């Protein structure tokens, strides 16, 4: 891809807040093999979890203030800018406090639409259109797909995406009721994996549509599907995730062989990792690119996590390296997916980012660095 050949959806700026810290801190620690997962209890539940490095970030307003400097919003035109808020539950701490104390929330009601407008005001984003995307754990990736579509179709010239999901009593007890949480910590794709680890997460990104320059990371393609399998369980065959990935590659006009690495959803639950390994094998056959998951290091940040991980993937793409998958030792899926506890060299300048969520949603995004 060159600037002379085409315009593209450019990832202009982005930033994250995770259990390892900011984007720079998170990426550096990932390559060091660090993990921010800590022992329980978590809201009274005896499971490991990955809280924000700064616990004050669990407030939507504080997180938005911390992320605001990560993008340059000064030149955004209200009439041509869209704001997309991506979350599963977002910040429901005011609701939980209300039930405990009876005091009505002052800043915002926990409805996602209210959270979106509150965060947009904190960020001082001039956007004529505000969209809420709540596709469970794939919310951020679906938001990127919607933003890309709006830019390519001319319905917007700039798209600002904010993803936010904080650990709450509702989330901790809900996942625990599903027997989905690991007591000790997530080990994606490992033979001893015993569940996911919930984590805090927030991410902010600015997308535009223009001629890209060398070094720009672009959203080359995106796709999604729904396998209609179960309210909370993924399809055991991986067909839905495979279709989403195939659609993203078609949108990017790239064959599987041009993908240099895969940022896996990699939750460390028995069935998710198994179905994802099947989907990756269906897509690449025996020509696997390096694959990795970051959830053994920063936990699963629900709907915000997929946007956060796309931002991390962009930085890994610039380094031409896949980071170690924290918690991984021995492959525990049937297919020989190349997960590693060490960094791996990406074979090209493009990366496939996979996400999935409750309700059967699957999402895929292709990132490419312009040469």
VEXZAKOL-216211 format. One line per 8 residues: number of its first residue (from 1); for each residue x, y negated, z of N, C-alpha, C. Coordinates in steps of 0.05 Angstrom, whole numbers, plus 32768, in hexadecimal, padded with zeros to 4 digits. Atoms other than C-alpha are relative to their C-alpha. Layout:
N
NUM) X:Y:Z:X:Y:Z:X:Y:Z  ...
***
This chain:
371
1) 8011:8018:8000:8000:8000:8000:8012:7FE7:8000  7FF1:8019:8000:801B:7FBB:7FEE:7FED:7FE9:7FFE  8011:8018:7FFF:8000:7F74:7FF5:7FF6:7FF9:7FE4  8007:8008:801B:7FFF:7F6B:7FA9:7FE9:8011:7FF5  8013:7FEE:800B:7FD0:7FA6:7F9F:7FE4:7FFD:800A  801B:8000:7FF5:7F96:7F9B:7FCE:7FFE:7FF0:8019  8005:800C:7FE6:7F76:7F77:8008:7FFA:8017:8013  8004:7FEB:7FED:7F6D:7F9E:8048:7FF6:7FF5:801A
9) 8008:8008:7FE5:7F50:7F9D:808E:8018:8001:8012  7FE7:8002:7FF2:7F8A:7F85:80B7:7FFB:7FFE:801F  8001:8002:7FE3:7F93:7F91:8102:8013:7FE9:8007  7FF0:8018:7FFC:7FAA:7F4A:8110:800E:8000:801B  7FF5:8001:7FE4:7FB3:7F4D:815C:7FF0:8014:8010  800F:7FEF:7FEE:7FA0:7F7C:8194:800F:8001:801B  7FF4:7FFC:7FE5:7FAC:7F89:81DE:7FEF:8013:800F  800E:7FED:7FF0:7F98:7FBC:8211:8006:7FFC:801E
17) 7FFB:7FFD:7FE3:7F92:7FC7:825C:7FFA:801D:8006  8004:7FE3:7FFA:7F9C:800E:8274:800B:8006:801C  7FF4:7FF8:7FE6:7FB3:8035:82B1:801E:7FFD:8000  7FE3:8005:8002:7FFA:802A:8297:8006:7FE2:7FFD  7FFC:801D:8002:7FEF:7FDF:828D:7FF8:7FF5:7FE5  8006:800D:801A:7FF0:7FB3:824F:8008:8012:7FE9  7FF9:7FF0:8018:7FFB:7FCC:8208:801E:8006:8000  7FE3:7FFC:8000:8046:7FC2:820C:8009:8013:8016
25) 7FF9:7FEF:7FEA:804B:7FE3:8250:7FF6:801D:7FFB  800C:7FE5:8004:801D:801D:823C:8011:8010:7FEB  7FF1:7FF2:8015:8043:802E:81FC:801B:8008:800A  7FE5:7FF9:7FF6:8087:802A:821E:7FFF:8017:8013  8002:7FEA:7FEC:8070:8057:8257:7FF8:801A:7FF3  8008:7FE8:800E:804F:8088:8227:8019:800E:7FF4  7FE8:7FF5:800C:8092:8092:8204:8014:800A:8014  7FEF:7FF6:7FEA:80B3:809D:8247:7FF3:8019:800C
33) 800E:7FE8:7FF5:8081:80D5:8255:7FF2:7FFB:801A  800C:8007:7FE7:8062:80B0:828F:7FE2:8006:8000  801D:7FFC:7FFC:801C:80BD:82AA:7FF6:7FF0:8017  800B:8011:7FEB:7FF0:808F:82D3:7FE9:800E:800F  8015:7FF1:7FF3:7FC1:80C6:82EA:8007:8004:801D  7FFB:7FFE:7FE4:7FBA:80C7:8335:7FEC:8013:800D  8012:7FED:7FF3:7F9A:80F9:8366:7FE6:7FF2:8009  8019:800A:7FF5:7F53:80F2:837E:8002:7FFB:801E
41) 801B:8000:800C:7F24:80E6:839C:7FFB:7FE7:7FEF  8009:8016:8011:7F02:80BA:8369:7FE3:7FFC:8005  801C:8005:7FF8:7EC2:809B:8383:7FF5:8018:800F  8009:7FE9:7FF0:7EBE:80D6:83B3:8001:801A:7FF2  7FFE:7FE8:8010:7EC9:8109:837C:801E:800A:8001  7FE5:7FF5:7FFD:7F07:8137:8387:800E:8006:7FE5  7FF3:7FFD:801B:7F26:812B:8342:8015:7FEA:7FFC  7FEC:8013:8008:7F62:8108:8325:7FF3:7FEA:7FEF
49) 800A:8016:8010:7F57:80C5:8302:8016:7FED:7FF8  7FEC:8012:800A:7F7C:808E:82DE:7FF6:7FE3:8001  800A:801B:7FFD:7F6A:8049:82FA:8012:7FEB:7FF2  7FF0:8016:800B:7F80:8007:82DB:8019:7FFB:8011  7FE7:8007:7FF2:7FC7:7FF3:82ED:7FFA:7FE9:8013  8009:8015:7FEF:7FA7:7FB4:8309:7FE2:8005:8005  801B:7FF8:7FFB:7F66:7FC9:832B:7FEC:7FEA:7FFB  8013:8017:8004:7F48:7F83:8322:7FF6:8000:7FE3
57) 8009:7FFF:801C:7F43:7F92:82D7:7FE6:8010:7FFD  8019:7FF0:8001:7F08:7FC0:82E8:7FE8:7FED:7FFE  8015:8015:8004:7EDF:7F7F:82E7:8002:7FF8:7FE3  8001:8007:801D:7EC9:7F70:829F:800B:7FE4:7FFC  7FF7:801B:8003:7ED5:7F26:82A9:801E:7FFD:8003  7FE2:8001:7FFB:7F1C:7F2F:82C5:800F:800C:7FE9  7FF3:7FF2:8017:7F2E:7F60:828D:7FFF:7FEE:7FE7  8003:8011:8017:7F13:7F30:8258:8014:7FE9:8001
65) 7FED:8016:7FFC:7F3D:7EF7:8275:801C:8009:7FFB  7FE5:7FF5:8004:7F7B:7F23:8275:8006:8006:7FE3  7FFC:7FF8:801C:7F71:7F39:822D:7FFF:7FE8:7FED  8004:8017:8012:7F5E:7EF5:8210:8019:7FF6:7FF1  7FE8:800A:800E:7FA6:7EDF:8201:800B:8014:7FEA  7FF5:7FEC:8013:7FB1:7F1F:81D7:7FF9:7FFA:7FE3  8007:8007:801C:7F8E:7F03:819A:7FFE:7FE2:7FFE  8003:801D:8005:7F8D:7EBE:817A:7FE4:7FFB:7FF5
73) 801C:8005:8008:7F44:7EAA:8178:7FFA:7FE3:7FF8  8004:801D:8003:7F50:7E60:816C:7FF4:7FF9:7FE4  8009:8007:801B:7F41:7E62:8121:7FE8:800F:7FF7  8017:7FF0:8008:7F05:7E90:8122:7FE8:7FEE:7FFA  8017:800F:8009:7EC9:7E75:80FD:7FE6:800E:800A  8017:7FF3:7FF4:7E87:7E83:8121:7FEE:800D:7FEB  8012:7FF5:8014:7E60:7E8E:80E1:800A:8019:7FF2  7FF4:7FEA:800E:7E90:7EC2:80C6:800E:8014:8012
81) 7FF3:7FEE:7FED:7EA6:7EE5:8106:7FEB:8011:800E  8011:7FEE:7FF0:7E86:7F22:8127:800F:800A:8018  7FF4:7FF6:7FE7:7E92:7F39:816E:7FF3:801B:8006  800A:7FE5:7FFB:7E8B:7F83:817C:800A:800A:801C  7FFA:7FF6:7FE5:7E87:7F9D:81C4:7FFC:801E:8000  8000:7FE3:8002:7E99:7FE7:81C9:8002:800C:801C  8000:7FF4:7FE5:7E87:800D:8209:7FEC:8016:8002  8014:7FEB:7FF8:7E65:804A:8225:7FEE:7FF5:8016
89) 800F:800C:7FEA:7E50:802A:8267:800B:7FE3:8005  7FF4:801A:7FFB:7E80:7FEE:826A:8005:7FFC:801E  7FFD:8006:7FE4:7E80:7FCD:82AE:7FE5:8002:800E  801A:7FFE:7FF2:7E46:7FE7:82D8:8004:7FFD:801E  7FFC:8005:7FE3:7E65:7FD5:831B:7FEC:7FED:800C  8015:8011:7FF4:7E33:7F9C:8324:7FE6:800F:8005  8019:7FF0:7FFC:7DFA:7FCE:831C:8003:8012:8019  7FFC:7FEF:7FE9:7E19:7FFE:834F:8001:7FF0:801A
97) 8000:8012:7FE8:7E25:7FC4:837F:7FE3:7FF7:8007  801C:8008:7FFB:7DDC:7FAF:8376:7FF1:8016:800F  800E:7FEA:7FF3:7DC3:7FF4:838A:800A:8004:801D  7FF5:7FFD:7FE5:7DF1:7FF4:83C7:7FF8:7FE9:8012  8004:8018:7FF0:7DE4:7FAD:83DE:7FE5:7FF2:7FFC  8018:800E:8006:7DA5:7F95:83BC:8004:7FE4:7FF5  7FFA:801B:800B:7DC9:7F57:83A3:8001:8001:7FE2  8001:8000:801D:7DB9:7F47:835B:801A:7FF5:7FF4
105) 7FE7:8009:800D:7DF6:7F40:832D:7FFD:7FE3:7FF7  8000:801C:8008:7E09:7EF7:8320:800B:7FFC:7FE4  7FF3:8006:801A:7E37:7EFB:82E4:7FF1:800B:7FE8  800E:7FF4:8016:7E12:7F2B:82B7:7FF1:8019:8009  800D:7FE7:7FFA:7DE0:7F63:82B8:800F:8016:7FF1  7FEF:7FEB:800B:7E00:7FA7:82A9:7FF7:800A:7FE4  8006:7FF9:801B:7DDB:7FAF:8267:8017:7FF9:7FED  7FE9:8005:8011:7E0F:7FB5:8230:7FFE:7FE6:7FF0
113) 8003:8019:800F:7DF2:7F7A:8209:8008:7FE9:8012  7FF8:8016:7FED:7DFA:7F4E:8247:801E:8000:8004  7FE3:7FFE:7FFD:7E41:7F67:8251:800E:7FF4:7FE8  7FF4:800A:8019:7E51:7F57:8208:8001:7FE2:7FFF  8001:801D:8001:7E3A:7F0F:820C:8010:7FF3:8016  7FEF:800A:7FEA:7E5B:7F05:824F:801D:8001:7FF9  7FE4:7FFD:8007:7E9D:7F1F:8236:8008:7FED:7FE9  7FFA:8013:8016:7E99:7EF6:81F6:8004:7FE4:800A
121) 7FFD:801B:7FF5:7E90:7EB7:821F:801A:7FFE:800F  7FE6:8001:7FF2:7ECC:7EC8:824B:8017:7FFE:7FED  7FEB:8000:8015:7EF6:7ED5:820D:8000:7FE7:7FEF  8004:8019:8010:7EDD:7E94:81EE:8002:8007:7FE2  8001:7FF8:801C:7ECF:7EB8:81AC:7FE9:7FF2:7FF2  8015:800B:8011:7EA9:7E91:8177:7FF7:8015:7FEC  800A:7FEB:8012:7E7F:7EC7:8157:7FE1:7FFD:7FFE  801D:8004:8005:7E3B:7EBE:8137:7FF0:801A:8004
129) 800E:7FE6:7FFE:7E2B:7F08:813D:800D:8011:8015  7FF6:7FEF:7FEB:7E33:7F35:817A:7FF3:801B:7FFD  800A:7FE5:8003:7E2D:7F80:8173:800A:8011:8017  7FF8:7FED:7FEB:7E2E:7FB6:81A9:8001:801C:7FF3  7FFD:7FE4:8009:7E48:7FFB:8197:8003:8012:8018  7FFE:7FEE:7FEA:7E3B:8031:81C9:7FFC:801D:7FF6  7FFF:7FE5:800A:7E4D:8074:81AA:8010:8012:8013  7FF2:7FF0:7FEC:7E65:8094:81EA:801E:7FFC:7FFD
137) 7FE2:8002:8000:7EB0:80A3:81E8:800C:7FF8:7FE5  7FF6:8008:801A:7EB5:8092:819E:7FF9:7FE3:7FFA  800A:801B:8005:7E9A:804B:81A7:8014:7FED:7FF2  7FEC:8011:800B:7EDB:8027:8198:8007:8006:7FE3  7FF9:7FF8:801C:7EEB:804E:8159:7FE8:7FFA:7FEE  8018:8006:8010:7EA3:8046:8140:7FFF:7FE1:7FFC  7FFF:801D:8003:7EAA:7FFB:814E:8013:7FF7:7FEB  7FEC:8006:8015:7EE8:7FF9:8122:7FF5:8006:7FE5
145) 800C:7FF9:8019:7EC2:801C:80EB:7FEC:7FEB:7FF8  8014:8014:8006:7E89:7FEA:80EF:800D:7FE6:7FF9  7FF2:8019:8006:7EB9:7FB0:80F1:800D:8001:7FE4  7FF4:7FFD:801B:7EDE:7FCA:80B4:7FEB:7FFD:7FEA  8015:8002:8014:7E9D:7FD2:808E:7FF6:7FE4:7FFD  8009:801C:8002:7E88:7F8B:809F:8014:7FEF:7FF1  7FEC:8010:800E:7ECA:7F6F:8086:8002:8006:7FE3  7FFE:7FF8:801C:7ECE:7F97:8046:7FE8:7FF7:7FF0
153) 8019:8008:800E:7E85:7F87:8035:7FFC:7FE2:7FFE  8003:801D:8001:7E8F:7F3D:8040:7FED:7FF5:8015  8012:800A:7FEC:7E5F:7F38:807B:800E:7FF2:8017  7FF0:800E:7FEC:7E97:7F1E:80A7:801C:7FFC:7FF4  7FE4:8005:8007:7EDC:7F00:809E:8013:8007:8017  7FF1:7FF8:7FE9:7EF3:7F10:80E4:7FEF:8010:8013  800E:7FF0:7FED:7EDF:7F44:8116:8011:8003:801A  7FF3:7FFC:7FE6:7EF1:7F44:8160:7FF3:8017:800E
161) 800B:7FE9:7FF2:7EE9:7F86:8185:800B:8000:801D  7FF8:7FFD:7FE4:7EE9:7F8D:81D0:7FF5:801B:800A  8008:7FE7:7FF4:7EE7:7FD1:81F1:8005:7FFF:801E  7FFC:8000:7FE3:7EDC:7FD8:823C:7FF0:8016:800D  800E:7FEC:7FF0:7ECB:8012:826A:8011:8004:801A  7FF3:7FFD:7FE6:7EDC:8015:82B4:7FF5:8019:800E  8008:7FE9:7FF0:7EDA:8051:82E2:7FEB:7FF6:8014  8015:8007:7FED:7E9A:804F:830C:7FF7:801A:800E
169) 800B:7FE9:7FF2:7E76:807C:833D:7FEE:8011:7FED  8011:7FF3:8013:7E44:808C:8306:8010:8012:7FED  7FEF:7FF1:8013:7E7A:80A2:82D5:800E:8018:800E  7FF1:7FEB:7FF2:7EA2:80CA:8309:7FED:8017:8008  8013:7FEB:7FF7:7E66:80EF:8325:7FF3:800E:7FE9  800D:7FF5:8018:7E47:80F9:82E0:8012:8015:7FF3  7FEE:7FED:800D:7E84:811A:82C1:8005:8018:8013  7FFB:7FEA:7FED:7E8F:8142:8301:7FE8:8014:8000
177) 8018:7FEE:8001:7E47:815D:82FC:8001:8012:7FE7  7FFD:7FF0:8018:7E59:8176:82B7:8018:8014:8002  7FE8:7FF0:7FFC:7E97:819A:82D4:8015:7FFB:7FEB  7FEE:8007:8016:7EC0:8174:82A1:801A:7FF4:800A  7FE9:800E:7FF6:7EF4:8154:82CF:8015:8013:800C  7FE9:7FF1:7FF5:7F39:816F:82E1:8006:7FF7:801C  7FF8:8007:7FE4:7F4A:8172:832B:801C:7FF3:8001  7FE4:8008:7FFE:7F94:8166:831C:8008:7FEC:7FEA
185) 7FF8:8013:8016:7F97:813F:82D9:7FFE:800E:7FE5  8004:7FF6:801B:7F8A:8147:828F:801A:800B:7FF4  7FE9:7FF4:800F:7FB9:8175:8266:7FF6:8006:7FE4  800B:7FFB:801A:7FA3:816C:821E:800E:8016:7FF0  7FF8:7FE9:8011:7FA9:81AB:81F3:8011:8014:800E  7FEF:7FED:7FF1:7FCF:81CF:822A:7FF0:8019:8008  800C:7FE7:7FF9:7FC1:8217:823C:7FF3:7FFF:801C  800B:8001:7FE5:7FB3:8203:8284:7FED:7FE8:8004
193) 8012:8017:7FFD:7F85:81C8:8275:7FE6:8009:800E  8018:7FF9:7FF1:7F49:81C6:82A3:7FEC:7FE9:8002  8013:8016:8000:7F24:8186:8292:800D:7FE5:7FFA  7FF6:801A:8006:7F2A:813D:8282:8005:7FEF:8019  7FFB:8014:7FEA:7F40:8102:82AD:7FF4:7FE6:7FF7  800B:8019:8007:7F16:80C4:82AD:8014:7FE9:8006  7FEE:8017:7FFC:7F3B:8082:82A6:7FF3:7FE6:7FF9  8009:801B:8007:7F30:8038:82A3:800D:7FF8:7FE5
201) 7FF4:8009:8018:7F3C:8015:8261:7FF2:7FE7:7FF4  800B:8017:800E:7F33:7FD4:823A:8012:7FFA:7FE9  7FF0:8007:8018:7F49:7FBD:81F5:7FF3:7FE9:7FF1  800A:8017:8010:7F42:7F7F:81CA:8010:8000:7FE6  7FF3:7FFF:801B:7F50:7F7D:817F:7FF3:7FEC:7FED  800A:8012:8015:7F49:7F4C:8145:8006:800C:7FE5  7FFE:7FF6:801B:7F3C:7F65:80FF:7FF9:7FEA:7FEC  8006:8012:8015:7F3E:7F3B:80C0:8002:800E:7FE5
209) 7FFF:7FF4:801A:7F39:7F48:8075:8010:7FED:7FEE  7FEE:8011:800F:7F73:7F2D:804C:8015:8011:7FF2  7FE9:7FF2:800B:7FB0:7F3F:8024:8013:8006:8016  7FED:7FF8:7FEA:7FDD:7F66:8053:801D:7FFA:7FF7  7FE4:8004:8004:8027:7F58:805A:8010:8018:800B  7FF0:7FEA:7FF6:805F:7F89:8067:8002:7FFF:801F  8000:7FFE:7FE3:805C:7FA0:80AF:7FE4:7FFE:800D  801B:8001:7FF5:8011:7F94:80B7:7FF5:801D:8003
217) 800F:7FE7:7FFC:7FE8:7FCE:80D3:7FE4:7FFB:7FF7  801B:8003:800A:7FA7:7FD6:80AE:7FEE:8018:8007  8014:7FEB:7FFD:7F67:7FFD:80B9:7FFA:800A:7FE4  8003:7FF7:801C:7F6C:8024:8079:7FE6:800F:7FFA  8019:7FF1:8004:7F2E:804E:8083:7FF4:8008:801A  800E:7FF8:7FE8:7EFA:8065:80B4:7FE8:8012:7FF8  8017:7FEF:8006:7EC4:809A:80B8:7FF4:800B:801A  800D:7FF5:7FE8:7E92:80B8:80E9:7FEC:8015:7FF8
225) 8013:7FEC:8005:7E62:80F1:80F0:7FF2:8007:801A  800C:7FF5:7FE7:7E33:8113:8121:7FFB:801D:7FFC  8003:7FE3:8004:7E36:815E:812A:7FE5:800B:800C  801A:7FF8:7FF6:7DF2:815F:814E:8001:801A:800F  7FFC:7FE6:7FF2:7E0C:8197:817A:7FF3:8001:801B  8009:7FFE:7FE4:7DFB:8185:81C2:8002:7FE3:800C  7FFF:801A:7FF3:7DF0:8149:81F0:801D:7FF9:8009  7FE5:8006:7FF5:7E35:8150:820F:8016:8012:7FF5
233) 7FEC:7FED:800A:7E58:818B:81EE:8007:7FFD:7FE3  7FF8:8003:801C:7E80:8187:81AD:7FFA:801A:7FF1  8003:7FE8:8011:7E74:81B6:8173:8019:8011:8002  7FE9:7FEE:7FFC:7EA0:81F3:817D:8010:8003:7FE6  7FF2:7FFC:8019:7EB2:81F4:8133:8012:7FE9:7FF8  7FF1:8018:8008:7ECE:81AD:812E:7FF7:7FF5:7FE5  8009:8009:801A:7EA6:81A3:80EE:7FFA:7FE2:7FFF  8008:801C:7FFF:7E8B:815F:8104:8019:7FEE:8000
241) 7FE7:8011:7FFF:7ED0:8142:8115:800F:8003:7FE5  7FF4:7FFC:801A:7EEB:8160:80D4:7FF3:7FEE:7FEB  800E:8011:8013:7EB5:813B:80AC:8007:7FE3:8004  7FF9:801C:7FFB:7EC4:80F9:80CE:801D:7FFA:7FF7  7FE4:8004:8009:7F0F:8101:80C1:8002:8000:7FE2  8000:7FFF:801D:7F03:8114:8079:7FF4:7FE7:7FF4  800C:8019:800A:7ED6:80D7:806F:8013:7FE9:8004  7FED:8015:7FFC:7F0B:80AA:808D:8017:8001:7FEC
249) 7FEB:7FFE:8014:7F41:80C5:805E:7FF5:7FF8:7FE5  800B:8007:8019:7F12:80BD:8023:7FFD:7FE1:7FFE  8003:801D:7FFF:7F04:8075:8038:801B:7FF2:7FFC  7FE5:800B:8003:7F4F:8069:803B:800D:8008:7FE6  7FF5:7FF5:8019:7F5A:808D:7FF9:801B:800D:8004  7FE7:7FF3:7FF9:7F90:80B7:801A:7FFA:801E:8002  8002:7FE3:7FFC:7F9A:8103:8015:800B:8007:801C  7FF5:7FF9:7FE5:7FA9:8128:8057:801E:7FFF:8001
257) 7FE3:8000:7FFF:7FF2:812E:8043:800D:7FE5:8004  7FF5:801A:7FFC:7FFA:80E3:8047:7FFD:7FF6:801D  8002:8007:7FE4:7FE9:80E2:8091:8019:8009:8010  7FE6:7FFA:7FF3:8027:80DD:80BC:7FFD:800B:801C  8004:7FF6:7FE5:8008:80EE:8100:7FE2:7FFE:8007  801C:8000:7FF7:7FC7:80FA:8125:7FFF:7FF8:801E  8007:8007:7FE5:7FB1:80D6:8164:7FE7:800F:8007  8017:7FEF:7FFA:7F84:810B:8181:7FEE:7FF4:8015
265) 8012:8008:7FEA:7F47:8101:81AC:800B:800D:8019  7FF1:7FF2:7FEC:7F67:8136:81D9:7FF7:7FFB:801D  800A:8005:7FE5:7F3C:8134:8217:800B:8013:8015  7FF7:7FEA:7FEE:7F59:8174:8236:7FEA:8010:800C  8015:7FED:7FF9:7F16:8195:823D:8003:8018:7FED  7FFC:7FE7:800E:7F13:81DD:8225:7FF5:7FFF:7FE4  800C:7FFF:801A:7EE3:81D4:81EC:8007:7FE9:7FED  7FF9:8017:8012:7EF6:818E:81D3:801B:8005:7FF3
273) 7FE6:7FFB:800C:7F3F:81A0:81C9:7FFF:8017:7FEB  8002:7FE9:8012:7F2C:81E2:81A8:7FF3:7FF8:7FE6  800E:8008:8019:7EFC:81C2:8176:8011:7FEC:7FF1  7FEF:8014:800E:7F2D:8189:8167:8017:800E:7FF2  7FEB:7FF1:800E:7F64:81BB:8157:7FF5:800D:7FE7  800C:7FF4:8017:7F34:81DD:8127:7FFC:7FEB:7FEA  8004:8015:8013:7F22:819B:8106:801A:7FF7:7FF3  7FE6:8008:800A:7F6B:8187:80FE:800A:8015:7FEC
281) 7FF7:7FEA:8012:7F7B:81CB:80DF:7FF0:8000:7FE7  8011:8001:8018:7F40:81C6:80AF:8009:7FE9:7FEE  7FF8:8017:8010:7F5B:8182:8098:801B:8004:7FF4  7FE4:7FFF:8008:7FA5:8191:8093:800A:801C:7FF7  7FF6:7FE6:8006:7FA9:81DC:808B:8019:8006:8011  7FE7:7FFA:7FF1:7FF0:81F2:809E:8014:7FE9:7FFF  7FEE:8017:8003:800E:81AE:808D:7FFA:7FEB:8016  8008:8012:7FEA:8003:818F:80D2:8014:7FE8:8002
289) 7FEE:8016:7FF7:801E:8149:80E0:8002:8001:801E  7FFE:8001:7FE2:8034:813A:8128:7FE5:7FF7:800C  8019:8007:7FF2:7FF9:8136:8158:8005:7FFA:801D  7FFB:8007:7FE4:7FF3:8117:819D:7FE6:7FF6:800C  8016:800B:7FF1:7FC2:8103:81D3:800C:7FF0:8017  7FF6:8011:7FEA:7FCB:80CB:8206:7FF0:8003:801A  8012:7FFE:7FE9:7F95:80E1:8237:800D:800E:8018  7FF2:7FF4:7FEA:7FC6:8109:8261:8011:7FEB:800F
297) 7FF0:8016:7FF4:7FE8:80C6:8270:7FEE:7FEA:800B  8011:8017:7FF8:7FB0:8092:8274:7FE3:8008:8005  801B:7FF7:7FFB:7F72:80BC:827C:7FED:7FF9:7FE8  8014:8004:8014:7F32:80B8:8254:7FEF:7FE8:8006  800D:8019:7FFA:7F18:8071:8251:7FE5:7FFD:7FF1  801B:7FFF:800A:7ED5:8085:8234:7FFD:7FF0:7FE6  8004:800E:801A:7EB9:8056:81FD:8015:7FED:7FF9  7FEA:8013:8006:7EF1:8023:8204:8019:800F:7FF8
305) 7FE8:7FF1:8004:7F24:805B:81FF:8008:8003:7FE3  7FF9:7FFB:801C:7F20:8066:81B5:800B:7FE6:7FF3  7FF4:8019:800A:7F2D:801C:81A6:801B:7FFB:800C  7FE6:8003:7FF3:7F65:801A:81D9:8014:8012:7FF3  7FEE:7FED:800C:7F84:8058:81BA:8008:7FF9:7FE3  7FF9:800A:801B:7F80:803A:8174:8015:7FEA:8001  7FEB:8015:7FFC:7FA8:7FFE:818D:801B:800D:8007  7FE7:7FF1:7FF9:7FDB:802E:81AC:800B:800D:7FE7
313) 7FF8:7FF2:8018:7FDD:8056:816B:800E:7FED:7FEC  7FF4:8014:8012:7FED:8016:8143:801D:7FFB:8009  7FE5:8005:7FF7:802A:800A:816F:8012:8019:7FFB  7FF1:7FE7:8005:8040:8053:8168:8007:8001:7FE2  7FFB:8000:801D:8039:804C:811D:8017:7FEE:7FF8  7FE9:8013:8005:8068:8010:811D:801B:800C:8008  7FE7:7FF2:7FF7:809B:803B:8142:8006:8018:7FF0  7FFD:7FE7:800F:8090:8076:8113:8004:8017:8012
321) 7FFE:7FEB:7FED:808A:80A1:8150:7FE6:8006:800E  8016:7FF7:7FEF:8055:80CA:8173:800A:8003:801C  7FF6:7FFE:7FE4:805C:80C5:81BF:7FFC:801D:800A  8005:7FE6:7FF3:8061:8103:81EC:7FE3:8001:8009  801B:7FFB:7FF5:801E:8121:8201:8004:8008:801D  7FFC:7FFB:7FE3:8022:811B:824D:7FEF:8017:800A  800E:7FE9:7FF5:800E:815A:8272:8001:8019:7FEF  7FFF:7FE9:8012:801C:8187:8237:8019:8011:8005
329) 7FE9:7FED:7FFE:8048:81C5:823F:7FFD:8017:7FEC  8004:7FE9:8010:802B:8201:821B:7FE6:7FFE:7FF0  8017:8003:8011:7FFB:8200:81E0:7FEA:8013:8009  8016:7FF0:7FF6:7FB7:8218:81F6:7FE8:8001:7FED  8015:7FFD:8014:7F8E:8218:81B5:800A:8014:7FEC  7FF9:7FEB:8013:7F8C:824D:817F:8011:7FF6:7FE8  7FF2:800B:8017:7FA6:8220:8147:801B:7FF3:8009  7FE5:800B:7FF9:7FF0:820B:8146:8003:7FE2:7FFC
337) 7FFF:801D:8002:7FE2:81C1:814D:8019:7FF6:800E  7FE6:8008:7FF5:8025:819E:8158:7FFE:7FEA:8015  7FFF:8012:7FE9:801B:817E:819C:801B:8004:800E  7FE6:7FFD:7FF4:805B:8170:81C1:8003:7FEE:8019  7FF9:800F:7FE8:8076:8158:8204:8017:7FED:7FFA  7FEB:8012:8009:80AB:8132:81DC:7FF6:7FEE:7FE9  8008:8011:8017:80A6:80F8:81AA:8004:800F:7FE6  7FFD:7FF3:801A:809C:810E:8162:8001:7FEA:7FEA
345) 7FFD:8013:8016:80AF:80E9:8122:7FE8:8002:7FED  8017:8000:8012:8073:80D4:80F8:800B:8003:7FE3  7FF5:7FFA:801A:807B:80ED:80B1:7FF9:7FEB:7FEA  8006:8016:8012:805A:80B0:808E:7FF7:7FE8:8010  8008:8019:7FF4:8041:806A:809C:7FE2:7FFE:8005  801D:7FFF:7FFB:7FF8:8080:80A7:7FFB:8013:8017  8008:7FEF:7FE9:7FD6:809D:80E5:7FE2:8003:8001  801C:7FFA:7FFD:7F93:80BE:80EF:7FF9:8000:801E
353) 8008:8001:7FE4:7F70:80AD:8131:7FE4:800D:8003  8018:7FF1:7FFD:7F3A:80DD:8148:7FF2:7FFA:801B  8010:8004:7FE7:7F02:80D2:817B:7FE6:8010:7FFE  8019:7FF1:7FFF:7EC4:80F7:8191:7FF1:7FF7:801A  800F:8009:7FE9:7E8C:80EB:81C3:7FE7:8010:8004  8019:7FF3:7FFA:7E4D:8104:81E4:7FEB:7FFA:7FEA  8015:8003:8014:7E11:810D:81B7:8009:8009:7FE4  7FF6:7FF5:8019:7E3C:812D:8180:800E:7FEC:7FEE
361) 7FF3:8014:8011:7E5D:80ED:8167:801D:8006:7FFC  7FE3:7FFC:8008:7EA0:80F3:8143:8008:7FE8:7FF0  7FF6:8018:800F:7ECA:80B9:8129:801D:8003:7FFA  7FE4:7FFF:8008:7F0B:80B2:8104:8008:7FE6:7FF3  7FF5:8019:800B:7F36:8076:80F1:801C:8005:7FF5  7FE5:7FFD:800C:7F72:8074:80C2:800E:7FE5:8002  7FEF:8018:7FFF:7FA8:8041:80D2:8018:8004:7FEE  7FE8:7FFF:8011:7FE0:8030:80A1:8010:7FE7:8004
369) 7FEE:8017:7FFF:801C:8004:80A6:8009:7FF9:7FE4  7FF9:8009:801B:8028:7FDB:8067:801E:7FFF:7FFD  7FE3:7FFF:8006:806C:7FE7:8048:8008:7FE8:7FEE
***
